[in-house]
Amino acid sequence: MRRQIGARRPFAALLALLVGTVTLVVAPAAHAGTWGAYPSRVGARTCSNTKQHNGVSYQVCLDYNAARTRVRALALINPTAYTNFQVDIRMAYGGGGPVTAQSCPTMTTNGSRACWTGWSDMRLPYVVADATFGIAGTWMQTIRAVDTKLSGKAQEKSNYCGPASMQTLLATMGISAPSQDTLADQSKTTAAGTWHHDIPPTLNRYVSRDFPYTFISVPQSGRESGLKRIADSVSRGRPAIVLVKPGNLPWYPDGGELYRHYLVVHGFGGKISGGEAIPEQFKVWDPDAWDTTTGRKGKEEWLTVGQFMHAGKGTLLDDVWVITT
């Protein structure tokens, strides 16, 4: 259920990021896999957006079990006519974790097919799934899904979207998160909510001193740099916190012009271009959204880049984001 005040604040577009280091791992040789029918969905999925080539739709996902404790990489393809295709998949954990490679060989059909890795235990700090499809003799651009080990927390009071988002961020990073009351006290939360500039010093009580939170302003015209900061941060196991206008979110059509609300960005889907990950949609945790499936407050949602930009625009000034890195 949605609150009317406190969960939103009439100031500042904020994206709270933490940047860490990248550990490079060497991929093992791919195992030969077999194309199969689309598997039933039993839990959450974090996916690239759906791509198209000559009438063929394809994407890659991180596919979770119902408890979100185990994950596999899943490549999906849906041709509209008889087409030959193949795929190479790579799933890797950050921080020197295990790497799994899978390759499903060329197949010709007009039906939907899927190729997947085996299940593994979800672990810190993050997991990445890459898929490179070959369609009708042409290799496509590599697509990617990235996610962290989400530990979503529902906000406990109407003005606690800031403390709930900070608690979610810390727990997702594997840090023992204090109570929302403690975080509210440390971030000087009032009945109107939490100021964006009080979030970094609160987080810095708990995160590594080598990578403290600070914030900078980025104009909407420079959105690529802001989006890259988010993608780089999540790709290192560092979730982001973004301040939005709830009325600009697809699931809050009546949020009101003056209200503000915090979300946690914990994953994204995109493509690889020039060796860099380009985000095309974001996976977010809303600590106040009602989940009709669980019957509880707190829900994962998707935002395309366009929806993301629209939600964050004008929360402080008409053409500024405030980003914390």
C-alpha positions as CSV (number, residue, x, y, z in Angstrom):
1,M,0.0,0.0,0.0
2,R,1.2,3.5,-0.8
3,R,1.7,6.2,1.8
4,Q,1.1,9.9,1.0
5,I,3.9,11.6,2.8
6,G,7.3,11.0,4.1
7,A,7.9,8.2,1.7
8,R,8.4,11.1,-0.8
9,R,10.2,14.4,-0.3
10,P,9.9,17.7,-2.2
11,F,13.6,17.9,-3.1
12,A,16.6,16.5,-4.9
13,A,17.0,13.9,-7.6
14,L,19.5,11.5,-6.1
15,L,21.3,8.4,-7.3
16,A,23.4,7.0,-4.4
17,L,26.2,4.8,-5.8
18,L,29.2,3.2,-4.4
19,V,32.1,2.4,-6.7
20,G,34.5,-0.5,-5.9
21,T,37.1,-2.5,-7.8
22,V,36.7,-5.1,-10.5
23,T,38.1,-8.6,-10.3
24,L,38.9,-10.2,-13.6
25,V,38.5,-14.0,-14.0
26,V,39.4,-16.3,-16.9
27,A,36.4,-18.1,-18.4
28,P,36.5,-21.8,-18.7
29,A,35.8,-23.7,-21.9
30,A,32.1,-23.8,-22.7
31,H,30.2,-27.1,-22.1
32,A,28.0,-28.3,-24.9
33,G,24.4,-27.8,-24.1
34,T,21.0,-28.7,-25.6
35,W,18.2,-26.4,-26.7
36,G,15.0,-27.0,-24.8
37,A,11.5,-25.6,-24.2
38,Y,11.1,-22.4,-22.3
39,P,11.4,-23.3,-18.6
40,S,8.6,-22.4,-16.2
41,R,9.2,-19.3,-14.2
42,V,9.3,-20.0,-10.5
43,G,11.1,-16.9,-9.2
44,A,12.3,-13.5,-10.1
45,R,14.3,-12.8,-13.3
46,T,16.7,-10.0,-14.1
47,C,17.0,-9.7,-17.9
48,S,18.4,-7.8,-20.8
49,N,15.7,-6.1,-22.8
50,T,14.4,-8.2,-25.7
51,K,16.4,-7.7,-28.9
52,Q,15.2,-8.2,-32.5
53,H,17.0,-9.4,-35.6
54,N,15.2,-10.4,-38.9
55,G,12.0,-11.2,-37.0
56,V,13.8,-13.2,-34.2
57,S,13.4,-12.1,-30.6
58,Y,16.1,-13.0,-28.1
59,Q,17.4,-12.0,-24.6
60,V,19.4,-13.3,-21.6
61,C,18.2,-13.5,-18.0
62,L,19.4,-14.4,-14.6
63,D,16.8,-16.9,-13.5
64,Y,16.2,-17.3,-9.7
65,N,14.5,-20.0,-7.7
66,A,11.5,-18.9,-5.6
67,A,13.6,-18.2,-2.5
68,R,16.1,-16.1,-4.6
69,T,18.9,-18.2,-3.2
70,R,19.9,-20.0,-6.4
71,V,20.4,-18.7,-9.9
72,R,21.2,-19.8,-13.4
73,A,21.9,-18.0,-16.7
74,L,19.0,-18.4,-19.2
75,A,19.1,-17.5,-23.0
76,L,15.8,-17.3,-24.7
77,I,15.0,-17.1,-28.4
78,N,11.8,-16.9,-30.4
79,P,12.0,-17.0,-34.2
80,T,8.8,-16.2,-36.3
81,A,10.0,-18.4,-39.2
82,Y,12.4,-21.3,-39.7
83,T,15.8,-19.9,-38.7
84,N,19.1,-21.3,-37.7
85,F,20.6,-20.0,-34.4
86,Q,23.1,-20.8,-31.7
87,V,24.3,-19.2,-28.5
88,D,27.3,-18.9,-26.2
89,I,26.5,-18.1,-22.5
90,R,28.8,-17.1,-19.7
91,M,27.8,-16.6,-16.0
92,A,30.3,-15.2,-13.6
93,Y,30.4,-14.1,-10.0
94,G,32.4,-11.0,-8.9
95,G,35.2,-11.1,-6.4
96,G,36.9,-14.1,-7.9
97,G,33.8,-16.4,-7.7
98,P,33.1,-19.3,-10.0
99,V,32.5,-18.9,-13.8
100,T,30.2,-21.2,-15.8
101,A,30.2,-21.3,-19.6
102,Q,27.5,-23.0,-21.8
103,S,27.2,-23.3,-25.5
104,C,24.1,-24.6,-27.4
105,P,24.9,-25.5,-31.0
106,T,23.2,-24.5,-34.2
107,M,19.5,-25.4,-34.4
108,T,17.0,-24.7,-37.1
109,T,13.3,-24.3,-36.1
110,N,10.5,-21.8,-36.0
111,G,9.7,-22.5,-32.3
112,S,10.7,-20.8,-29.1
113,R,13.8,-22.4,-27.5
114,A,15.9,-21.9,-24.4
115,C,19.5,-22.7,-23.4
116,W,20.7,-22.5,-19.7
117,T,23.5,-23.1,-17.3
118,G,23.2,-25.3,-14.2
119,W,21.9,-23.8,-11.0
120,S,24.4,-22.4,-8.5
121,D,24.1,-20.7,-5.1
122,M,23.6,-16.9,-5.3
123,R,26.6,-15.2,-3.7
124,L,28.2,-11.8,-3.0
125,P,29.0,-9.4,-4.4
126,Y,27.2,-9.8,-7.8
127,V,26.5,-12.1,-10.7
128,V,26.8,-11.4,-14.5
129,A,25.2,-13.4,-17.4
130,D,26.4,-12.7,-20.9
131,A,25.0,-14.2,-24.1
132,T,26.1,-14.0,-27.7
133,F,23.6,-15.3,-30.2
134,G,24.4,-16.4,-33.7
135,I,21.3,-15.9,-35.9
136,A,21.2,-16.9,-39.6
137,G,25.0,-17.0,-39.8
138,T,25.6,-13.6,-38.1
139,W,26.8,-13.1,-34.6
140,M,24.8,-10.6,-32.6
141,Q,26.1,-8.0,-30.1
142,T,26.7,-9.6,-26.7
143,I,23.8,-8.8,-24.3
144,R,24.1,-8.8,-20.5
145,A,22.1,-9.1,-17.3
146,V,23.7,-8.1,-13.9
147,D,22.3,-8.4,-10.4
148,T,23.4,-8.2,-6.8
149,K,22.3,-10.5,-3.9
150,L,19.2,-8.5,-3.1
151,S,18.0,-8.3,0.4
152,G,14.9,-6.1,0.1
153,K,13.5,-4.3,3.1
154,A,10.0,-2.8,3.3
155,Q,9.7,0.6,4.9
156,E,8.3,0.5,8.4
157,K,6.9,4.0,8.5
158,S,5.4,6.4,6.0
159,N,8.5,8.7,6.1
160,Y,11.1,5.9,6.0
161,C,11.7,5.3,2.3
162,G,15.2,6.7,2.9
163,P,16.1,4.5,5.9
164,A,14.5,1.4,4.2
165,S,16.5,2.0,1.1
166,M,19.7,2.4,3.0
167,Q,18.9,-0.7,5.0
168,T,18.3,-2.6,1.7
169,L,21.5,-1.3,0.2
170,L,23.6,-2.3,3.2
171,A,22.0,-5.8,3.5
172,T,22.4,-6.4,-0.2
173,M,26.1,-5.7,0.1
174,G,26.3,-8.3,2.9
175,I,26.8,-5.7,5.6
176,S,24.9,-6.1,8.9
177,A,22.3,-3.4,8.6
178,P,21.1,-1.5,11.6
179,S,17.4,-0.9,12.3
180,Q,15.5,1.6,10.2
181,D,15.0,3.7,13.4
182,T,18.7,3.9,13.8
183,L,19.3,4.8,10.2
184,A,16.5,7.4,10.5
185,D,18.2,9.0,13.5
186,Q,21.6,9.0,11.9
187,S,20.3,10.5,8.6
188,K,18.2,13.2,10.5
189,T,15.0,11.9,9.0
190,T,11.9,14.1,9.8
191,A,8.2,13.7,9.1
192,A,8.9,15.0,5.6
193,G,11.5,12.3,4.9
194,T,15.3,12.2,4.4
195,W,17.5,14.8,2.7
196,H,19.7,13.4,-0.1
197,H,22.8,15.0,1.4
198,D,22.3,13.1,4.7
199,I,22.4,9.6,3.0
200,P,26.1,9.5,2.1
201,P,27.5,10.2,5.6
202,T,25.0,7.7,7.1
203,L,26.1,5.0,4.7
204,N,29.8,5.8,5.3
205,R,29.4,4.7,8.9
206,Y,29.1,1.1,7.5
207,V,30.8,0.8,4.1
208,S,34.5,0.5,3.4
209,R,36.4,3.7,4.0
210,D,38.2,3.0,0.7
211,F,35.0,3.7,-1.2
212,P,32.9,6.3,0.7
213,Y,29.7,7.8,-0.6
214,T,29.7,11.4,-1.9
215,F,27.3,13.1,-4.3
216,I,27.6,15.3,-7.4
217,S,25.2,16.9,-9.8
218,V,24.7,15.7,-13.4
219,P,22.5,17.5,-15.9
220,Q,19.9,15.5,-17.8
221,S,21.7,16.4,-21.0
222,G,24.7,14.4,-19.6
223,R,22.5,11.4,-18.8
224,E,25.0,8.9,-20.4
225,S,27.5,9.7,-17.7
226,G,24.9,9.2,-15.0
227,L,23.7,5.9,-16.4
228,K,27.3,4.7,-16.7
229,R,28.0,5.5,-13.1
230,I,25.0,3.4,-12.1
231,A,25.9,0.5,-14.4
232,D,29.6,0.6,-13.2
233,S,28.5,0.6,-9.5
234,V,26.0,-2.2,-9.8
235,S,28.5,-4.2,-11.9
236,R,30.8,-4.1,-8.8
237,G,28.2,-5.2,-6.4
238,R,27.3,-1.7,-5.2
239,P,23.6,-0.9,-5.4
240,A,22.4,2.6,-6.0
241,I,19.7,4.7,-4.4
242,V,17.7,7.0,-6.6
243,L,15.2,9.7,-5.6
244,V,12.2,9.9,-7.9
245,K,8.8,11.6,-8.4
246,P,6.5,8.7,-7.6
247,G,3.8,10.1,-9.9
248,N,6.2,9.5,-12.8
249,L,6.6,5.8,-12.0
250,P,4.5,3.3,-13.9
251,W,3.1,1.8,-10.7
252,Y,2.4,5.1,-9.0
253,P,0.1,7.0,-11.5
254,D,-1.3,9.2,-8.8
255,G,1.8,9.9,-6.8
256,G,1.5,13.7,-6.9
257,E,3.8,16.4,-8.2
258,L,5.2,17.4,-4.8
259,Y,6.0,14.0,-3.4
260,R,9.4,12.3,-3.6
261,H,10.4,8.7,-3.0
262,Y,13.6,6.6,-2.8
263,L,14.2,3.4,-4.8
264,V,17.2,1.0,-4.8
265,V,18.8,0.1,-8.1
266,H,20.2,-3.4,-7.7
267,G,20.5,-4.8,-11.2
268,F,20.2,-4.0,-14.9
269,G,20.0,-5.4,-18.4
270,G,21.8,-4.1,-21.4
271,K,24.4,-4.8,-24.1
272,I,28.2,-4.8,-24.5
273,S,29.5,-2.0,-26.7
274,G,33.2,-1.2,-27.1
275,G,34.0,-3.4,-24.1
276,E,31.6,-1.5,-21.8
277,A,28.2,-2.4,-20.4
278,I,25.5,-0.1,-21.7
279,P,22.3,-0.3,-19.5
280,E,19.0,-0.4,-21.2
281,Q,16.7,-1.2,-18.3
282,F,17.1,-1.2,-14.5
283,K,15.9,-3.6,-11.8
284,V,14.8,-1.6,-8.7
285,W,13.5,-2.3,-5.3
286,D,10.6,-0.2,-4.1
287,P,10.3,-0.4,-0.3
288,D,6.8,1.0,-0.3
289,A,5.1,-0.7,-3.3
290,W,2.6,-3.4,-2.5
291,D,3.4,-6.8,-3.9
292,T,0.1,-8.6,-4.7
293,T,1.9,-11.9,-5.0
294,T,3.3,-12.0,-1.5
295,G,0.7,-9.8,0.1
296,R,3.4,-7.6,1.6
297,K,4.9,-4.2,1.1
298,G,8.2,-4.1,-0.8
299,K,8.5,-5.1,-4.5
300,E,11.0,-5.6,-7.4
301,E,10.1,-3.6,-10.5
302,W,11.6,-2.8,-13.9
303,L,12.3,0.6,-15.3
304,T,13.5,1.2,-18.9
305,V,16.1,3.9,-19.3
306,G,13.4,6.3,-20.6
307,Q,11.1,5.5,-17.6
308,F,14.1,5.9,-15.3
309,M,15.0,9.3,-16.6
310,H,11.4,10.4,-16.5
311,A,11.0,9.3,-12.9
312,G,14.1,11.2,-11.7
313,K,13.8,14.4,-13.7
314,G,13.1,17.6,-11.8
315,T,13.2,16.2,-8.3
316,L,15.5,19.1,-7.3
317,L,15.8,21.2,-10.5
318,D,14.3,20.8,-13.9
319,D,17.5,19.5,-15.5
320,V,19.6,18.0,-12.7
321,W,20.3,14.7,-11.1
322,V,22.2,14.5,-7.8
323,I,24.4,11.4,-8.0
324,T,26.4,9.9,-5.1
325,T,29.5,7.9,-5.8
